[in-house]
Amino acid sequence: MRYVTIRAAQLLCLAAGLFVARSLAAQVPDTLLTLAGARSLLRQGSPDYRAALAAADAAGEEVWSAWGSLLPTATLQASFGRNEFTTRTFVDPIGVSQEVDPPVTDVSKSVYQSLVFNWSVFEGGRQFFDIGAANARARAADLAAVARRVQLESQLETQYFEALKQQELARLARDLLAARRRDLEITQARFRIAAVAQTDVLQAEIQVGQQQLAALRAELAAEAARRELSKLVGLEEEAAYELRDTALVFDPSQLRRDELIVQARRSNPELARLDANIDAQSRSLWSARGSWLPNVSLSFSLSRSERLRREDSMFKWDPRNTGQNFSLSLSWPLFNGFEKKWRTGQASARLQEARHNKVAGLLEVEKEVRNAYDALFAGYQSLRLQARNVELARESVRLQTERYRIGAATYIELQNATTQLTQAEQGLIEARYEFMKSFAQLQGAVGRPIAVPQ
């Protein structure tokens, strides 16, 4: 039931992703790619995620093989034979080889048909433990696919906000370029009335050229971020779409680190996969121990056969001689060159490895939660400081601009204030989206969405 539920959810995600993909395939310039739409596209287009689902399907098929070991096997056999032998010589009673003239040719034909049933009744209990191990491996493969999806979605959210950040930085660079051009016009107008020196005009032209380079670099960085996002969700690079700013800044003080760690232990799919792997290895150990016990098997067969004459057809489907056979066999391999000890020791070592991997996984998840939690708090504090810096820098630019217009400030003083504002605005944009990237990483470490405090 769990396997069917997971597959049904995957089909729903596939349908939603295809709807968004068709919209993007039209390449309409104003197509909007939301974060939810990007997730749907990732679930149906990511090769990493599709590979994880294929591995889960393969593990699910192993369960059928394990259950089949409990059932008897049925084999239908049919053989048709023709043998022709020609005698040209013989040895007479006194030991002399003589020729037969004319040669004697003998033809024999036979037909044999059988239906055989074999049933391994008891193999030390290995069939039952193999069924449990196969189910555990299938469950681990399903959880591995879920864990891969959670990991990819965390990467997707991180890259989505990275693309938004680069988009905003490119917009800021364009706005700053327009502001530099306005400053150049003002400086040129003041130069014409001899209010400033020609060096101020040259400095303004240099500022315009430098900002043009900065705007070009920002555009290239934004395009690179979008291409990385397109690759992650499986879109062609030339697909045109717009990103929506869904960054919601909140005060993370209501989040409790210890509670998040507890949630991660319960809901992180990677930890659940490690638990399923421990279960599978434990059952495999019991299966290996079953090799020390005897085996019991049953066999039953029905057969028909007949030797045919020369003139009879070789393909006879109703031979007249019939037979039945029933056997009960008991075998107990007492010694096979330490193979049983090797198998049991190997299974035991794999179980210990799985348990150690679970401990390592717990430590890794706790570390990721703590790091993301600290980064979220640091990002929020940085965001507040950068917002305050932007307010102060804007006021400084306003004052310096007025002073420059009336000749009370030099162009260098105005540019210093403008540079401070540019750095503050860039810092604010970076702090805002770094905060959201930290939140995405925190959700990925926990393994489930986290309710945003109101």
LOGU-49981 format. One record per residue (C-alpha): residue in one letter; x, y, z. Coordinates in pm, whole numbers, plus 50000, padded with zeros to 5 digits. Example, Ala and Ser with C-alpha at 12.3 -4.5 7.8 and 13.67 -1.06 7.14 Angstrom:
REM residues 2
A512304955050780 S513674989450714 
This chain:
REM residues 454
M500005000050000 R502835023950081 Y504435016349744 V501165023549557 T500645055849751 I504135068249664 R503605059849296 A500215077649292 A501775108949440 Q504525107349181 L501965105448898 L500155136049033 C503445155149050 L504225143748696 A500905157148566 A501435190648736 G504995192648608 L503915184748252 F501355212648265 V504025237548367 A506485223048116 R504055227847827 S503585263747931 L507335269347936 A507835250847610 A505765277647437 Q508595301847532 V506305331147596 P508475359347732 D506215366448027 T505885329848140 L506085328448517 L508055300948688 T507035299149052 L508885279349313 A506015254049325 G506115250448947 A509865245448957 R509395217249211 S506905199948981 L509275203048689 L512115188848897 R510045158448998 Q509245149448638 G512395161448464 S515345156048696 P517455126348576 D518855121248927 Y515365118049072 R514145095648788 A517165072948843 A516295070149213 L512705060649120 A513995034348876 A516165019449151 A513105018249378 D511135000049106 A513934974549069 A513994968449444 G510224964049440 E510534936549180 E512934918149412 V510034912649652 W508244891449390 S511334869749355 A511524864849732 W507874854249756 G508354830949459 S510914810649654 L508054797549872 L506184783049574 P506904750449390 T508424750649045 A506764733448750 T508744721948446 L507274707548128 Q509674687247915 A509324670247579 S511974652547371 F511784634947034 G514664613246922 R515664594046610 N518734571946588 E519964555046271 F522794529046282 T524274510445988 T526224477646044 R528854470745777 T531194446445966 F530984420046234 V533344395946415 D532674359046353 P532994332346626 I536644325846549 G537514362646592 V537824372646227 S536284405346109 Q533794399645828 E531824423345606 V528064423945596 D526734423745245 P524474441145205 P524914464745508 V522164463745769 T520594496845873 D518614499246194 V516454529646283 S515114535946632 K512804563846744 S511684574847089 V509514601147247 Y509544613047607 Q507314638547784 S507224648348151 L505764673248395 V507974678248703 F507114696549025 N509844705849274 W509174722349608 S511784733449859 V509694729050172 F512294740650422 E515664757350368 G516544766350723 G513924794150724 R515894813950469 Q512894819850241 F510964838250513 F513924859850615 D514694867050248 I511134879650203 G511534903050500 A514934914750373 A513544921150024 N510674941550167 A513114961450380 R515364967950080 A512374979149874 R511335002450155 A514905015750177 A514945021949800 D511635041049820 L513025061950104 A516225067649909 A514115082149627 V512285104349875 A515575115250031 R516975123349688 R513875143749608 V514155163149935 Q517835169649867 L517155181249511 E514275203349623 S516555219649881 Q519125225549607 L516355238649383 E515145263849641 T518725274749703 Q519345279449331 Y515965296349281 F516835322849540 E520345325349398 A518845332949056 L516535358749216 K519485374449395 Q521495377449076 Q518415390948898 E518015418049163 L521705426249154 A521495430148777 R518485453048815 L520365473649075 A523355475948839 R521105489348562 D519565514748799 L523005525648913 L524115529448552 A521165552248486 A522065572148799 R525705575148686 R524545588448351 R522345614348521 D525305624648737 L527375628348419 E524725650648264 I524605672248575 T528385674848588 Q528585684048220 A525925710848267 R527805725448562 F531055724248364 R529465744748090 I528715772148341 A532205768648493 A530845755548823 V533155725048823 A536495715848673 Q536985693548371 T538455667048598 D535015662648754 V533575655648408 L536315630148342 Q535645613448678 A531925611548595 E532675595948257 I534955570548424 Q532185562248672 V529765556248383 G532255533048210 Q532965513648528 Q529255509748599 Q528675497348245 L531215469748311 A529575462048646 A526155460048479 L527535436548212 R529075413848475 A525815413948673 E523805404148363 L526215375648289 A525995363348650 A522185364648634 E522125344548310 A524515318848456 A522295314848762 R519215310248542 R520995284248330 E521915265048644 L518295266548757 S517095254548415 K519535225548427 L518355215748774 V514675213848675 G515385198448333 L514495228048109 E516225237547790 E518485267447832 E516605287847571 A513275284847756 A512065319747850 Y510485325048190 E510235350148469 L510935343548837 R508645355049113 D510175369049431 T508745346549704 A511345355049967 L509465358950294 V511685372450569 F510635363750923 D512045365051271 P513515330251336 S513625335151712 Q510445314051748 L512185283851600 R513795260851856 R516945242951752 D516385212851977 E512835208651845 L514105210051488 I516665183051566 V513905160951709 Q511805166951397 A514775158051178 R515275125151362 R511615116451300 S511065129350946 N514405130050764 P514015103550488 E517725095850482 L517605084850847 A514495064050771 R516385047850483 L519255038950716 D516745022950957 A515285002250671 N518804991750572 I519474979850927 D516264959350913 A517294944150579 Q520784934950703 S519354919951022 R517054897150824 S519884888250587 L521934877350890 W519164853951003 S518924840650647 A522654833050651 R522314815350984 G519654793150827 S522334777150609 W523414757250918 L520044739150924 P518924709650706 N516944713250384 V513754694550299 S512384692249946 L509604674149763 S509544662749401 F506724648149194 S506734640148823 L504444625548559 S505974610848245 R505014594347916 S507334576247675 E507404551547391 R509914535447156 L508634538946802 R508954517846489 R510814528246179 E507654537645995 D506104556946285 S506224594846299 M508864608046535 F506554635746664 K504044615546857 W502134635247122 D500384606047295 P503014580147394 R501464550147564 N503964542247841 T503304562848155 G505174567748480 Q504904586048811 N507594595149058 F507444610149405 S510414617549630 L511044633849967 S514644643850023 L516474656250331 S519944671150303 W522154686150569 P525474700950454 L527624695050759 F530824709650618 N531404729550298 G534804745150348 F533824772650595 E531454788150338 K528614789650593 K530864806350847 W531994831250582 R528424839750481 T527314843950842 G530324865250932 Q529874886950624 A526184892750701 S527044901351062 A529674926350950 R527224942850711 L524724946350994 Q527324963351211 E528234986050920 A524564995750876 R524265004251245 H527395025551235 N526095042950923 K522925051651115 V524955067551396 A527015086851140 G523815097550964 L522335110551289 L525455130651362 E525515144451008 V521845154951018 E522265171451358 K525305190151228 E523415202050919 V520455213751129 R522695232551372 N524725248751093 A521635259150896 Y519965271851214 D522975293251305 A523255306050946 L519555315450953 F519985336051269 A523165352151143 G521445359950814 Y518535376550991 Q520825398451196 S522825407250884 L519595415850704 R518525440050975 L521935456850981 Q522045459950603 A518555475250597 R519675501550847 N522845508150644 V520745513850331 E518605539550511 L521655558550635 A523425556350297 R520365569550112 E520125599150346 S523845605850300 V523475605349920 R520495628549936 L522435653750143 Q525595651349932 T523565655149612 E521965687349735 R525345700449849 Y526855691649512 R524095709649324 I524805741749510 G528555737149495 A529095729749863 A530455694549800 T532995680849555 Y532305653749303 I534575630149497 E532455634649811 L529315627449612 Q530845596049461 N531995583649799 A528445586549931 T527075569649618 T529575541249647 Q528535535550009 L524885534049901 T525695509449623 Q527555486649862 A524745488950118 E522045480549860 Q524045451449724 G524605439150078 L520875441450150 I519975421049843 E522585394749923 A521555393050290 R517875388850198 Y518395359749964 E521135343650172 F518585343050453 M516135324150231 K518855300450111 S519715292450473 F516035285550541 A515875262150239 Q518945243450366 L517375240850712 Q514205225550565 G516325201250365 A518195190450678 V514945185550872 G513465166450579 R510105184150569 P508675219450525 I508915241450833 A505975263450925 V507005299950900 P506415317951232 Q503785345051207 
